[in-house]
């Protein structure tokens, strides 16, 4: 007993340090090898005021519809983003900076917001040109729902470019009660999963040519 007391008295800092290091090592190894790091799909719903329970229901229903295994990859429906790029100073907040970082990293697959907001985001080059190769074929048939902008970068185009799909009247507005004044979906400029956006559009039960499926 005295030996134990002696060790605890003179070496307790070492014991705490080694113990803490062991816990940290286990934590790092667990998160490196056993936690989910990649995404099946990542969407940002901008300026949503509805309860978190509605977003959770939307997410679970989409996972079921798409048949995703969330033990392999994540599905993220981020409804905690608030900005309006269409107004002066509307991007001067941390929400927009986080959104821009998601775009630049390629993590953002889809963004849903008002038409004016989406057009402003598209003008800055942060949304996919839905008519550009190799994505034109993927989004072929949705032309009647395209929303256009003229990019700030005149070298890219001086003509209107399709950067969004009008999803007004879809289940997003009619079933889940989001965006009662209408909404437009855009695709992240550097998305890694454009085909998953089509699954999301299918889940929202809106046809390419207009109206619900």
GUTORBA-795589 format. One record per residue (C-alpha): chain; residue in three letters; z, x, y. Coordinates in pm, whole numbers. Each point is the difference from the previous one (the first is absolute). Example, Ala and Ser with C-alpha at 12.3 -4.5 7.8 and 13.67 -1.06 7.14 Angstrom:
% residues 2
{atom A, ALA, {780, 1230, -450}}
{atom A, SER, {-66, 137, 344}}
***
This chain:
% residues 213
{atom A, UNK, {0, 0, 0}}
{atom A, UNK, {91, 286, 241}}
{atom A, UNK, {-332, 164, -75}}
{atom A, UNK, {-185, -319, 95}}
{atom A, UNK, {207, -29, 319}}
{atom A, UNK, {-82, 362, 83}}
{atom A, UNK, {-372, -59, -50}}
{atom A, UNK, {5, -318, 211}}
{atom A, UNK, {197, 173, 275}}
{atom A, UNK, {-217, 308, 37}}
{atom A, UNK, {-339, -113, -122}}
{atom A, UNK, {-26, -367, 108}}
{atom A, UNK, {-270, 77, 256}}
{atom A, UNK, {-212, 164, -268}}
{atom A, UNK, {58, -292, -236}}
{atom A, UNK, {-100, -253, 265}}
{atom A, UNK, {-305, 208, 93}}
{atom A, UNK, {-119, 43, -358}}
{atom A, UNK, {65, -367, -76}}
{atom A, UNK, {-188, -110, 309}}
{atom A, UNK, {-288, 231, -86}}
{atom A, UNK, {-18, -144, -351}}
{atom A, UNK, {-8, -357, 133}}
{atom A, UNK, {-274, 95, 247}}
{atom A, UNK, {-203, 168, -274}}
{atom A, UNK, {24, -308, -222}}
{atom A, UNK, {-100, -222, 294}}
{atom A, UNK, {-304, 215, 82}}
{atom A, UNK, {-112, 20, -364}}
{atom A, UNK, {42, -373, -50}}
{atom A, UNK, {-206, -86, 306}}
{atom A, UNK, {-260, 262, -84}}
{atom A, UNK, {-63, -120, -354}}
{atom A, UNK, {130, -354, -42}}
{atom A, UNK, {-43, -197, 323}}
{atom A, UNK, {-318, -176, 109}}
{atom A, UNK, {-180, 196, 271}}
{atom A, UNK, {-356, -140, 25}}
{atom A, UNK, {-113, -347, 99}}
{atom A, UNK, {-227, -255, -156}}
{atom A, UNK, {-35, -159, 340}}
{atom A, UNK, {154, 36, 346}}
{atom A, UNK, {-42, -267, 266}}
{atom A, UNK, {151, -38, 346}}
{atom A, UNK, {44, -349, 141}}
{atom A, UNK, {35, 47, 375}}
{atom A, UNK, {216, -221, 224}}
{atom A, UNK, {139, -222, -276}}
{atom A, UNK, {314, -196, 92}}
{atom A, UNK, {54, -192, -324}}
{atom A, UNK, {300, 75, -227}}
{atom A, UNK, {-4, 293, -242}}
{atom A, UNK, {21, -249, -286}}
{atom A, UNK, {-352, -123, 82}}
{atom A, UNK, {-138, 355, -12}}
{atom A, UNK, {184, 68, -327}}
{atom A, UNK, {-155, -312, -154}}
{atom A, UNK, {-346, 101, 124}}
{atom A, UNK, {43, 347, -150}}
{atom A, UNK, {121, -123, -340}}
{atom A, UNK, {-279, -258, -20}}
{atom A, UNK, {-261, 264, 79}}
{atom A, UNK, {141, 239, -260}}
{atom A, UNK, {-22, -277, -258}}
{atom A, UNK, {-355, -92, 107}}
{atom A, UNK, {-125, 360, -13}}
{atom A, UNK, {192, 90, -318}}
{atom A, UNK, {149, 316, 147}}
{atom A, UNK, {259, 199, -194}}
{atom A, UNK, {248, 94, 273}}
{atom A, UNK, {176, 246, -228}}
{atom A, UNK, {-312, 214, 33}}
{atom A, UNK, {-85, -47, 369}}
{atom A, UNK, {139, -189, 298}}
{atom A, UNK, {-129, -305, 183}}
{atom A, UNK, {106, -4, 364}}
{atom A, UNK, {-30, -297, 235}}
{atom A, UNK, {143, 134, 324}}
{atom A, UNK, {79, -280, 246}}
{atom A, UNK, {217, 211, 230}}
{atom A, UNK, {-264, 113, 247}}
{atom A, UNK, {-26, -133, 355}}
{atom A, UNK, {-267, 105, 249}}
{atom A, UNK, {-300, -135, 189}}
{atom A, UNK, {-269, 261, 55}}
{atom A, UNK, {-202, -246, 207}}
{atom A, UNK, {238, 7, 298}}
{atom A, UNK, {90, 279, 240}}
{atom A, UNK, {283, 208, -143}}
{atom A, UNK, {-7, -200, -323}}
{atom A, UNK, {-13, 313, -214}}
{atom A, UNK, {282, 184, 175}}
{atom A, UNK, {260, -57, -269}}
{atom A, UNK, {117, 149, -327}}
{atom A, UNK, {-150, -284, -201}}
{atom A, UNK, {-353, 91, 105}}
{atom A, UNK, {63, 371, -52}}
{atom A, UNK, {118, -73, -356}}
{atom A, UNK, {-304, -221, -56}}
{atom A, UNK, {-234, 272, 126}}
{atom A, UNK, {167, 252, -232}}
{atom A, UNK, {-59, -232, -297}}
{atom A, UNK, {-367, -23, 93}}
{atom A, UNK, {-43, 376, 41}}
{atom A, UNK, {176, 74, -329}}
{atom A, UNK, {-228, -238, -188}}
{atom A, UNK, {297, -204, -122}}
{atom A, UNK, {-104, -315, 189}}
{atom A, UNK, {-234, -223, -197}}
{atom A, UNK, {7, -315, 212}}
{atom A, UNK, {137, -129, 328}}
{atom A, UNK, {29, -366, 100}}
{atom A, UNK, {43, -106, 361}}
{atom A, UNK, {-161, -204, 277}}
{atom A, UNK, {-369, 45, 73}}
{atom A, UNK, {55, 160, 342}}
{atom A, UNK, {253, 247, -139}}
{atom A, UNK, {-221, 93, -293}}
{atom A, UNK, {-305, 53, 222}}
{atom A, UNK, {200, 236, 221}}
{atom A, UNK, {115, 198, -305}}
{atom A, UNK, {-358, 12, -127}}
{atom A, UNK, {-135, 123, 333}}
{atom A, UNK, {220, 307, -35}}
{atom A, UNK, {-158, 83, -338}}
{atom A, UNK, {299, -82, -218}}
{atom A, UNK, {-175, -263, -212}}
{atom A, UNK, {-271, 27, -262}}
{atom A, UNK, {-356, -87, 95}}
{atom A, UNK, {-64, -266, -261}}
{atom A, UNK, {-375, 54, 19}}
{atom A, UNK, {15, 378, -56}}
{atom A, UNK, {-70, 173, -330}}
{atom A, UNK, {146, 19, -255}}
{atom A, UNK, {192, -319, 85}}
{atom A, UNK, {-283, -229, 114}}
{atom A, UNK, {-69, -128, -352}}
{atom A, UNK, {369, -68, -61}}
{atom A, UNK, {24, -227, 302}}
{atom A, UNK, {-347, -149, -34}}
{atom A, UNK, {9, -378, 23}}
{atom A, UNK, {280, -12, 255}}
{atom A, UNK, {-236, 30, 297}}
{atom A, UNK, {63, -357, 118}}
{atom A, UNK, {364, 91, 49}}
{atom A, UNK, {-46, 342, 160}}
{atom A, UNK, {175, 79, 328}}
{atom A, UNK, {-168, 268, 211}}
{atom A, UNK, {94, 261, 260}}
{atom A, UNK, {-185, 265, 197}}
{atom A, UNK, {162, 339, -71}}
{atom A, UNK, {124, 217, 285}}
{atom A, UNK, {-182, 288, -170}}
{atom A, UNK, {-358, -55, 115}}
{atom A, UNK, {-117, 273, -239}}
{atom A, UNK, {104, -221, -289}}
{atom A, UNK, {-168, -313, 131}}
{atom A, UNK, {-89, -182, 318}}
{atom A, UNK, {-60, -319, -195}}
{atom A, UNK, {264, -241, -134}}
{atom A, UNK, {158, 118, -325}}
{atom A, UNK, {166, -234, -254}}
{atom A, UNK, {368, 101, -24}}
{atom A, UNK, {167, -321, -114}}
{atom A, UNK, {-22, -314, -210}}
{atom A, UNK, {116, -333, 139}}
{atom A, UNK, {257, -140, -245}}
{atom A, UNK, {98, -307, 202}}
{atom A, UNK, {44, -301, -226}}
{atom A, UNK, {95, 217, -297}}
{atom A, UNK, {320, -35, -202}}
{atom A, UNK, {159, 250, 235}}
{atom A, UNK, {0, -263, 273}}
{atom A, UNK, {-5, -321, -204}}
{atom A, UNK, {241, 78, -285}}
{atom A, UNK, {226, 273, 135}}
{atom A, UNK, {-6, -124, 359}}
{atom A, UNK, {-82, 336, 158}}
{atom A, UNK, {-225, 30, 305}}
{atom A, UNK, {-37, -370, 82}}
{atom A, UNK, {-242, 90, 280}}
{atom A, UNK, {-228, 188, -238}}
{atom A, UNK, {-21, 356, -130}}
{atom A, UNK, {-245, 279, -71}}
{atom A, UNK, {22, 265, -272}}
{atom A, UNK, {-116, 355, 57}}
{atom A, UNK, {-26, 292, -242}}
{atom A, UNK, {159, 336, 78}}
{atom A, UNK, {-260, 259, 106}}
{atom A, UNK, {111, 239, -274}}
{atom A, UNK, {109, -245, -268}}
{atom A, UNK, {27, 134, -353}}
{atom A, UNK, {-21, -345, -161}}
{atom A, UNK, {-276, -210, 161}}
{atom A, UNK, {-53, -192, -322}}
{atom A, UNK, {362, -119, 13}}
{atom A, UNK, {-71, -160, 338}}
{atom A, UNK, {-252, -223, -177}}
{atom A, UNK, {275, -103, -244}}
{atom A, UNK, {222, -87, 295}}
{atom A, UNK, {-277, -210, 156}}
{atom A, UNK, {-47, -178, -333}}
{atom A, UNK, {374, -62, -21}}
{atom A, UNK, {-8, -155, 346}}
{atom A, UNK, {-248, -252, -140}}
{atom A, UNK, {-268, 33, 265}}
{atom A, UNK, {-369, 28, -81}}
{atom A, UNK, {-242, 246, 160}}
{atom A, UNK, {-219, -275, 143}}
{atom A, UNK, {273, -204, 164}}
{atom A, UNK, {268, -241, -111}}
{atom A, UNK, {232, 26, -298}}
{atom A, UNK, {-122, 87, -346}}
***
